[in-house]
Amino acid sequence: MRVWKLSLAAAAASLALGGTALAQEDTSPSFSFNVGASTDYVFRGVSQTDEEPQIFGGADVTAGMFYGGVWASNVDFLDSTDAEVDVYAGVKPTLGAVSADLGVIYYGYVNSPSGSDYAYWEFKAAGSVAAGPATVGLAAYYSPDFFGAVDEALYYEVNAALPIGESPFTVSGALGRQELEGPGDYTTWNLGVGYALTDHVGFDLRYWDTADAGSFGPYYEPRVVLGVKATF
């Protein structure tokens, strides 16, 4: 993981340099909001709601290539924890044909038990390119002090999306690997189809699965999730 630490440190330096360049431009902030629901909240192949429905919402602000936001969802860890609240910020520069995303995310948990150590930070480095009508991307997330009793953790994935002609349908999927300090590494993947009902309302039907995670119980088992999201 030390190589990833250096890579993400370099990404952070690039973010800082990008901020210096953008400071000379006149950019106005733009705000957006989102709300939605799904039959399960699945994060990297793992149910966060005890396989029960999810309700979520968030707000975002963008200014030029910079962005920030907050997002919240119900969770159920079979304890007193009520909700997850994420705060994030970053920069999305365009580097030739690559659309990059360098950012930081804080995952917070409301009413988590004392000593649970659920809250954590992640640093993100991602990029995507157009491949004909499709988009193909790579992403990596590093945490120096991950969820619960885990110390360092690294998640990396390859992902792709393909619109179906001029229709409102888009097929997308991802293959990722979660690596933890100590036991518990696993592979996860998902494949689904999105349907844009309007410019602001969309549905997503997705299959999730994992490998090497059988000892973690039913929350890592295969599942199909249906979700809807509205933006405004």
N, C-alpha and C positions, 0 to 999 in steps of 0.2 A: 504493500500500500504506500510505501514511501515515494514511489515513482508518481503515483496519483497525487500525493500531497504537493510535490514540486510542480506538477502540471497545473493543478488548481491554483497554486500560488501565482504561477505565471498568468493564468486567466484573470486573477484578481488584479494583477498589475496592469493588464490590458484594459480592464474595466476602468481603472483609475485614469489611465492615459486617455481613454475615450471620453471620460468626463471633462478633462481639460479641453479637448477639442470642441466638444459640444457646447461648452459654456460660452463660446463666442457667438453661437447662433441664437436667434430669437424664436423660442419654441413656447407654445401655449399648452397647458395641461388639458388632457381629454379624459373624461370619466365614463365608466361603464359599470353595469351591475348585472348579476346573474342569480337565478334561483333554480332549483331543480329537485328531482327525487329519483330514486332507483330502488329496485327490489333488493339490493344488497350493496354495501359499501366495500368494494374490493380494492385493496392497495397492494400492488406488486404480488398479486395472486392470493392474498390473504384477506378473509372477511374481517372487517373492523366493527361490525354491528351484530355479532352473534348470529349471522345469516338472516338478519331481519332487515326491513326496509330502511332507507336512508333519506333524509331531507337535508339540503345544503343551500348555501347562498354565499355570495361574495361581492366585493367591490374592487375595481382596478382603476389606476390612473396611469396615463402614459404622457410623456413629454419628449418628443423626438424619439431617439432610440432607447430612452430610459423608461422603466416601468416599475410599478410597485402595487401591492394589493394586500387584501385580507380575505380569508375564506374560512367558513365554519361548517361543521357537520356533526350530527349526532354520532356517537360511538357506544359500543357496549363491550367492555372487557370483563364482564361478570364481576365487577366491583363498583365502587362509588363514582367512577369516572362518567361524566355526562356528555361531554362534547370535545371535539378537536377544533382548535383555532389556529390557523396558519397565517403567518405574516411573511411576505417575501418582497424582494426587490432585485433589480438587475438591469442589464443593458443588452440590447439586441442589435449589434452591428452587422452590416453586410460586408463580407470579405470576399470579393470576386463573386463567384457563383454560390458561395456558402452563406446561408443565413444563420448566424451564430446567436447563442443565448448563454450569457454568463451571469450567474445570480447566486443568491443566498436565500435559504428558507428556514424559518423557525417554526417548529411544530410544538404547539402548546396544548395542554389537556386540562379541562375544567373539572375541579373536584377530584383529581386523581389522589389515590391514597398516599399518606405520608411515607416518604422513603421509596416510592415507586420509581422515581427517576425516569418518568416517561418522556418529559420534554427534551428536545434535542435540536441541533442545528445541522443543516446540510449545505454543502457548496456544490453548485451545479455548473457543468460545462457541456454544452450541446451544440449541434450543428445539423443543418439539413440542406439538401440540394434537390433541384428538380431533375427528374429522369423521365423525359417525355411528359406525359400527363400526370405521372406519379411524383410523389415526394418521398425521399429516403433520408433517414436521419440516424445519428448516433448521439447517445447521451450518457453522462456519468455523474453520479452523486456521491460525494464523500462526506462522512460524518466522523468527527474526532471523538464523539461520545454519544453513541446511538441509543435508541429506545431501550428502556429498562436497564438491566445489568450489563448490557453489551457495551464494550468500549468502541474501538474503531469499526467502521463498516463502510463498504463500498458497493454501490449498485450501478450496473452498466447495462445498456440495452441497445439493440438495433431496432428501428421501427420504420414503417412505410404506410402510405395512404394512397389510394387510387380512386378518383372520381369515376363513376360509371357513365361515360359519355356526357350528354347534356341533361341526364336525369338528376333528381335530387338525392341519389344514393352515392355513398362513398364507402369503399371497403378499406379497412385499416387493421393493422396488427403490430405486435411487438414481441421480441424474444429478449429476455433479460436474465441477469444473474445477480443474486444478492449474496455477498460475501461478508462474513462476520468474523470478528476476532474471537476465536474459540469455535465450538461446534455450532451447526445450524445453517450452513450454506445451502442454498437451493437455487434451482432454475425455475423461471416462470415464463409463461407466454399467454398471449390473448389474440383473438381474431374476431372481428365483428363488422357490422354494417351500420352506418349512420344514415338517417333520413332527415333532410331539411324540409320541415313542413312549411316554414316561412323563412324570411331572412333572420328572424329572431328566435325561432322555436325549432328545436331539433330533437330527434329520438336516436337512441343507440341500443342495439342488441348485440351482446358480446359474450363469447365463450372464454372462460379463464381456466388455466390448469397449471400445475406445478410438477416438478420432479425432485427427488431426493429430499422430500419434506414429509414423508409418511409418519414420522414420529411426532409431528406437531398437531395431530388430531384433525377433526373434520373441517377446520377453518381453512385448510390448504387443499381441500379436495376440489375436483372439477365442478364448475357451476356456470350457469347461464344467467346473465344479468340484463335486465331491461331498464333503461333510464330515459328521462326527459329533462331538457334544460332550456331555459328561456333567458335571453340576454336583452338588455335595454340600456 
